[in-house]
């Protein structure tokens, strides 16, 4: 009994911080989402609006477009990061020259602030100044102008996110691969399995928990990306990279529509939770076959 009391006392500061800084802001945004509040309007006070803000979301084409753009960005970015992270983790498991140096260099993007990453990639892609437009035009004949072409801007944001967060995936999968037992692989070799069969039937099932956890983390981060994309493209051109985080920012700050911005934030949180739950069901849950009596 005393040990349980001591444990709760030790956890109390952390629980209090989580309640104050986690649950408190959520409740505040939830309350604001049911109000009409514009601090720069003739009447700056908040008024209860019921579900009016959430009803607006259903017919708000710019918000729905931003949501679909965010889904596409998340899909391509996370999928590329998982694939590249796994390949790099397998490469780092081998005895290659300068392995320690490569590991250090590979993790450097994680130490850079997201806003600095966006600013750096902005400088790299400026026509007439950055090296990427110069070399792409000289070697491949590609006219790189992310401020004019929507497809290029979208691809640039995906590549930037992959460059920034692939090291995190690599480190996670590297730790998971290092902890895999050797017996299943030895048994598969004895049974005559080829490399693809070993990967599909042995490696992938054993890595599934680590991959699932990494996907959850990266999906939640990608769905709320703001600063990197804001520095690189500003949401353009033609709102081609105005993902949901940028769209909410433009509604809340320039337009000061706090109630509607809170409603969009709540819906984005709900979509994120549902999406993660669907991935959990698809990757982990097993269907139980009905038993025949």
N, C-alpha and C positions, 0 to 999 in steps of 0.2 A: 504493500500500500504506500509506504514511504517512497519507494523508488518511482512509482507512478506519479506521485505528487511532485517529486523532484524533476521528473521529465517534463511535466506540464509547465512548471515554473521556468525551466530553461527554454522551453518553446514559446513562452508567453510574449517576450519582446518581438520575436519574429512574426507571430500571429497578429499582434497589435499593429505592426508596421504594414503587413499585408492588408489588414482590414481598413486601415486609414488611407493608405496610398493606392490600394487596389480596388476594394469594394466601394470606398467612398466616392471616387471620381465616376465609377460606373453608375452608381445610383443618381449622382448629379446629372450626368448626361441623359439618363433614362427619364428623369423629371423634365429636363429642358426639351427633350424630344416631343413632349406632348404640349408644348407651348408655342405661341407666336411671339418672338422676341427679337427686336431690332433696336439696339441701343442708340442708333442715330436717327431713328424715326421721330415723328412728331410726338408720339407717345412711346417713350423708351422703356416702359415697364413690360413685363412678361404677362401674357394672357393665356389661359388654358384653351387649347385648340382641339383636344381629343385626339383622334387618329387622323386629323387632316393632313399633317406632314407625311405620314406613312402612305396615305392615299395618293398624295402627289407623286410619290416615288414610282408608283406603278405606271404612270403616264409620262414620266420624265425621260425623254429620249436621250438627252446628253448624259444623264446618270447611268442609264442602262447601257449606253454605248461605252462609257468609261468602265463599267463593270465587265463587259465582254472583252474589252481590250486588256484589262487586268488579268482575266482568266487566260488569255492567249499568251501574255507575257510570262505569267507564272508557269504555264505548261512548258513552253520552250526553254525557259531559263532553268527550271528545276530538273527537267529531263536531261539537258546537256550537262548540268553540274554533277548529277548522279553518274552518268556514263563516263565523263572525264575523270571524276574523282575516283571511281573504281579502277580505271586504267592506270592512273598515276599511283594509286595505293599498291596495286600489283607490281608496278615498276619499282617502287621504293622498297618492296619486300625482297628484291633481288640484290645481289652484291654487285653494285655498279660503281664506277669511279666517281669520287666527289659526292658520295651519297649524302653525307651530313651537310655539305654546303648547299646542295640542291634542296634539301628539306628546309633549311633556313630561308633561302631565297623564295621558296614556294609559299611560305607562310607570311611573307611580308605584306601582301595586300590586306590581310586581316587586321593589321595594325593601323591602317589608314582610315581616317574618318570618312563616312559615306559622302559627306559634302565635298571633301577634298578629292575623293575618287571622281565625282561628277565634274569638278572643275578641271582635273587633270585630263580626263577624256574629252572635255570640251576643247581644251588647247590642242589635243592631238588630232581633232577632227575639223578644225577651222580651215576652210579653203584658203590657200595662199600662205598659211602660217604653219599648220600642223603637218607632221610627216606622213600621216596616213593618206590624206588626199593626194599628196605628191607621188608617193610610191605606188599607190593603187592605180593612178592614172598612167604612170610611166611603165609599170610592169604588166598590168592587166587591162589597161584601157578603161578603167572604171571611174566615172565622174562622181566622186563622193561629196555630196552636199546634203547633209542631214537636215539642214534648215529649209530645204526645198522639196525633198522627196520623202513621202510618208513611210514607204517601205524601208528606206535606208535608216530613218530615224528609229523606227521600231526595232530593226535588227541591231542598231548600235546600242540601244538600251539593254537588249538581251545579252549581247557580247560583253558589255560593261559589267552586268550583274554576274555573268559566268566568271569573268576574270577576278572579280572581287571575292566571290563566295565559294568557288571550287576548292580552294585550300581547306576550308572548313569541312567539306564533304570528304576530302582526301584524308585528313587527320582522323575523322570519325571512322571511316571504313578501314583505315590502316590499323587502328587499334582493334577493330573487330576481326580483321583477317589474322592479326597476330595472335589472337586468343582462340582461334579455331582448333579443335582437336585434330590430331593427325590420323587417328584410326579410320575414320570414314574414307579419307582419301587413299590410304593404303589398301583398304578393302576394295575400293572402286578400281584401282590399278590391277589388283589380283583378278578381279572379275573381267578385265579386258575393256573397261570403259575408255572411250576417247576423251579428248579435252573438253569438247562441247558437252558431252554427257556428264562429265565430272562437274562442270560449271553449273549445268541446269538442274541436276538432281542432287548434288552434294553442296557445292559452294553457295548457290543462291538460297536454298532453304535455310542453311545455317546463318547466312547474313541477313535474312529477312527482318529480324527485330532491329538490327542496326540501321538497315536501309529505311525501314518504316519510321523510326525515330528521326532520322536525318531528313526525310521527306516532309514530315510534320513541321519541323523547325523551319525548313526553307520555304515551304508553302506559306506559312504564317508570316514570314518576313517579306516574301515577294508580294503578297497581297496588300501590304501596307507600305510599300516603297514610295518615297516622296522625294527626299533630298537629292539623291543621285540623279534621278530623272529630271528634276527641276533645274539642276545646274547644267545638265547636258543639253536638253532640248527645250525646257520651259513648258513642256506639254504639247509642243507643235511638231511638225507643221500641220495646220488644219486639225488640231486636236488629236493627231495620230498617236501621240504618246501621253495624252492626258488620262492617266490611270486614276483609279477611284480616289486614291489619297490626294492627288493634285486637284481633282474635281471638288472634293470636300473642302480643301483649303481655299479654293477660289470662291466657294459659296459662303464660307464662314467669315473670312477676313475681308476681302474687298467688298462683298455685298452685306456683310454683318447680319446674315440670316441665321442666327444661332439655333433656333428651333429646328429648322429644316436640315441644317448641318448635323445636328445631334441625331436626327432621325436617320440620315444617311450613314452615320458612323455606327449606329446600332444595327442597321440592316447589314452593313459590311461585316460586323462582328458575327452576326447570326449566320451569314453565308459562309464565313470562314470556319465556324464550328461545324456546320452541316457538311461542308466539303471534307474536312478532316475526318469526320465520322464515316462518311461514305468510303473514303480511302481505307480506313481501318476495317470496315466490313469487307471490302473487296480484297484486301491483302491478307487479312488475318483470320476472319471468322470462317468457320467451316460449317457447311450445311450438314445437319444430321439426317441421315436417310431414315425413313419410317421403317420401323421394325415389323416384320411380318409375323403375325401370330400363328 
